Amino acid sequence: MKLYVIKLNTLHKFAFIGIFALIICIGLFFSGEKVVAVFEQKQDLPIYSVKCDRKKASITFDCAWGADDIPEIVNTLKEYNVRASFFFVGTWAEQYPDMVKLISDNGHDIANHSYAHLRMGAIDSGRIRTEIIKCDEVLKSITGKKPELFRAPYGDYNNNVVRIARELNEYTIQWDVDSLDWKPGITPEQIMNRVLNKVNNGSIILFHNDTPHTAKILPSIISALQNKGFELVPVSELIMRENYEINFEGRQIKKK
């Protein structure tokens, strides 16, 4: 039989290694919880659409470039008794204040699309806040109304963007129907088909002004939607103001 003699200092080494390993395990356990918490952080989503039983939808326009077609768009909306939501870039509003006033005077939503049309998800919180506030100030100076709706340029947002807009008492609005009317080479028929085939109850439709086709085909699109039974209302009248949540699709729904 062999006898194994373990010196005291060897035991001390094993004890030290064991304690060190235990400390590492505990550290990894708690740091792992933090990592999991980060990955499980809930995304703060804008409103892409609204769950409603009635056939209602909203037409929206992003205004960031020219303004020659604005009178035609406003006249069409008036002819069909439709109110829409216009999201203005602040610098655009400064350049075309008469057009902003015309839209406001016809009862449409006056909404914020940032001051300088930056990618909001790529800038810091201070700049996000400045972009929204500065655009608000421009629009209020023209119309006397403080916007309550905000849309991030390019649809580019993160949690900070949505949170800051909410802190400024504005709902962040996206869309679930993209007309792609800005896209080079797209035809009027393609735009119409995209819109008419995708609109559902509670849809928010994205258009732009200063495109080759939008103002011209708007009467046909509105007429077709109304013939399908849709009531076209501004976003301010489509969204819920209380007792709601936004699901993983960005759909605003009533809390149960």
Secondary structure, DSSP 8 states (H G I E B T S, - for coil): -------HHHHHHHHHHHHHHHHHHHHHHHHHHHHHHHHT------B-EE--SS-EEEEEEEE-S--TTHHHHHHHHHHTT---EEEE-HHHHHH-HHHHHHHHHTT-EEEE--SS---GGGS-HHHHHHHHHHHHHHHHHHHS----EE--GGG---HHHHHHHHHTT-EEB--SEE--TTSTT--HHHHHHHHHHH--TTEEEEEESSSSSHHHHHHHHHHHHHHTT-EE--HHHHS--SSEEE-TTSEEEE--
